[in-house]
Amino acid sequence: MRADATLRLRNLGAKSELKTLTRQFTRSVEEKKADQAKKLFPSLTSLIDQSAKRGILHRNTASRKKSRLARRLAKLS
């Protein structure tokens, strides 16, 4: 149970960081700030990959998220 509690806290922190970065990216896309979105994209995709590797996100979910973010960035450019 202690191990589960530790992992739960790690997962919550990672998900929170992921959501925050996603919100920043989305906001920059909606405000049509392409340069800011392009700076955030690599770090966001890296964080998604790390989350999938650690088992916080399923690998298909991670792939889908990255694909959708890339499409939004491509529309902006």
C-alpha positions as CSV (number, residue, x, y, z in Angstrom):
1,M,0.0,0.0,0.0
2,R,2.9,2.4,0.7
3,A,4.4,1.7,-2.6
4,D,1.1,2.4,-4.3
5,A,0.7,5.7,-2.5
6,T,4.2,6.7,-3.6
7,L,3.5,5.8,-7.2
8,R,0.1,7.5,-7.1
9,L,1.8,10.8,-6.0
10,R,4.4,10.5,-8.7
11,N,1.7,9.9,-11.3
12,L,-0.4,12.8,-10.1
13,G,2.5,15.1,-10.3
14,A,3.5,14.0,-13.8
15,K,-0.1,14.3,-15.0
16,S,-0.4,17.7,-13.5
17,E,2.8,18.9,-15.3
18,L,1.5,17.3,-18.5
19,K,-1.8,19.1,-18.3
20,T,-0.2,22.4,-17.5
21,L,2.2,22.3,-20.4
22,T,-0.7,21.2,-22.7
23,R,-2.8,24.1,-21.6
24,Q,0.1,26.5,-22.3
25,F,0.5,25.0,-25.8
26,T,-3.2,25.2,-26.5
27,R,-3.4,28.8,-25.3
28,S,-0.5,29.8,-27.5
29,V,-2.1,28.1,-30.5
30,E,-5.5,29.7,-29.9
31,E,-3.8,33.1,-29.6
32,K,-1.9,32.4,-32.8
33,K,1.5,32.7,-31.3
34,A,3.3,30.2,-33.6
35,D,6.8,30.9,-32.3
36,Q,5.8,30.2,-28.7
37,A,3.9,27.0,-29.7
38,K,6.9,25.8,-31.7
39,K,9.1,26.2,-28.6
40,L,6.7,24.3,-26.4
41,F,6.0,21.5,-28.8
42,P,9.3,19.5,-28.4
43,S,9.2,19.7,-24.6
44,L,5.6,18.7,-24.6
45,T,6.1,15.7,-26.8
46,S,9.1,14.6,-24.8
47,L,7.0,14.8,-21.6
48,I,4.3,12.7,-23.3
49,D,6.9,10.1,-24.3
50,Q,8.3,10.0,-20.8
51,S,4.8,9.5,-19.3
52,A,4.1,6.6,-21.7
53,K,7.5,5.0,-20.9
54,R,6.8,5.2,-17.2
55,G,3.3,3.8,-17.6
56,I,1.4,7.0,-16.6
57,L,-0.1,7.1,-20.1
58,H,-0.8,4.2,-22.4
59,R,1.5,4.3,-25.4
60,N,-1.4,4.6,-27.9
61,T,-2.9,7.5,-25.9
62,A,0.5,9.2,-25.9
63,S,0.8,8.7,-29.7
64,R,-2.7,10.0,-30.2
65,K,-2.1,13.1,-28.1
66,K,1.2,13.9,-29.9
67,S,-0.5,13.4,-33.3
68,R,-3.3,15.8,-32.4
69,L,-0.9,18.4,-31.0
70,A,1.2,18.2,-34.2
71,R,-1.9,18.7,-36.4
72,R,-2.8,21.8,-34.4
73,L,0.7,23.2,-34.8
74,A,0.7,22.4,-38.5
75,K,-2.6,24.3,-39.0
76,L,-1.1,27.3,-37.2
77,S,1.9,27.5,-39.5
